[in-house]
Amino acid sequence: MNIENTQSQMKKGILEFCILSIIRRGEAYPSDIVEEMRAANMNILEGTLYPLLTRLKNAEMLTYRWEESNSGPPRKYFSLTEKGEAFYKELEQTWVELSNAVNALTKNGQPNS
């Protein structure tokens, strides 16, 4: 079995939740999202992020605004919509339930020392 593939699948499963968590704190520019994810050791490529942001925008979870930039083209800043906030809260509850269940299972599975 390929451990890298399993690790990748685990990370993909929580990617949306992590990205929405960042945006929920305030407007976010995609490269800032990438940097924050990397700082948390959740590496993500812009080529992965942009399609996800577009999908969330098309599902009306996110909105964006353009801001002129002094050093290049205008920048697109994303923020949560009301629908996105409700979706985030559902994901958060799911994460808490999953995290508690996994913690309970892995702690119960520890060999006695």
C-alpha positions in Angstrom: 0.0 0.0 0.0 1.2 3.5 -0.8 1.3 5.7 2.3 1.7 8.9 0.3 -1.6 8.2 -1.5 -3.4 7.6 1.8 -2.0 10.7 3.3 -3.0 12.7 0.3 -6.6 11.4 0.4 -6.9 12.3 4.1 -5.7 15.8 3.4 -8.1 16.3 0.4 -11.0 15.3 2.7 -10.4 18.3 4.9 -9.1 20.8 2.4 -12.4 22.7 1.9 -12.8 23.0 5.7 -9.3 24.4 6.2 -9.7 26.9 3.3 -13.1 28.1 4.6 -11.6 28.4 8.1 -9.0 30.9 6.7 -11.5 32.9 4.7 -14.0 32.9 7.6 -11.6 35.1 9.6 -11.7 37.8 6.9 -11.2 38.5 3.3 -8.5 36.3 1.8 -6.3 36.6 -1.3 -5.4 33.2 -2.8 -1.7 33.4 -2.4 -2.2 34.3 1.3 -4.3 31.2 1.7 -1.5 29.1 0.1 1.0 30.7 2.5 -1.1 30.1 5.6 -1.8 26.5 4.6 2.0 25.9 4.0 2.8 27.4 7.4 0.4 24.9 9.0 2.1 22.1 7.0 -0.9 21.6 4.8 0.8 22.2 1.4 -1.5 23.2 -1.4 -0.7 24.4 -4.9 -2.4 27.3 -6.5 -3.4 25.0 -9.3 -5.5 23.1 -6.7 -6.8 26.1 -4.8 -8.2 28.1 -7.7 -10.6 25.5 -9.0 -11.8 24.9 -5.4 -12.4 28.6 -4.9 -14.3 28.8 -8.2 -16.4 25.7 -7.2 -17.2 27.3 -3.8 -18.0 30.6 -5.5 -20.3 28.9 -8.0 -22.1 27.1 -5.2 -22.7 30.6 -3.6 -20.5 29.8 -0.6 -18.0 32.5 -1.4 -18.1 36.0 -2.9 -15.2 38.1 -4.1 -14.2 41.6 -4.8 -11.5 43.1 -7.0 -8.9 45.4 -5.6 -6.4 47.3 -7.6 -2.7 46.4 -7.0 0.3 48.6 -7.1 2.5 45.8 -8.3 0.5 44.0 -11.1 -3.0 43.1 -12.1 -6.0 43.6 -9.8 -6.4 41.1 -6.9 -9.4 39.0 -6.1 -10.3 38.8 -2.4 -12.7 36.1 -1.3 -15.1 36.2 1.7 -17.9 33.9 3.0 -21.5 34.4 2.1 -24.3 33.7 4.6 -24.7 30.3 2.8 -21.0 29.7 3.1 -21.1 30.5 6.8 -23.9 28.0 7.4 -22.0 25.4 5.3 -18.8 26.1 7.4 -20.7 25.5 10.6 -22.0 22.2 9.3 -18.4 21.2 8.3 -17.1 22.3 11.7 -19.7 20.1 13.5 -18.7 17.2 11.3 -15.0 17.8 12.0 -15.6 17.9 15.8 -17.6 14.6 15.6 -15.0 12.9 13.4 -12.1 14.2 15.5 -13.7 13.0 18.7 -14.4 9.6 17.2 -10.9 9.1 15.8 -9.4 10.3 19.1 -11.5 7.8 21.0 -10.7 5.0 18.7 -6.9 5.6 18.5 -6.6 6.2 22.3 -8.5 2.9 23.0 -6.3 1.1 20.5 -3.1 2.1 22.3 -1.1 -0.9 23.6 -0.6 -1.0 27.3 2.8 0.0 28.4 
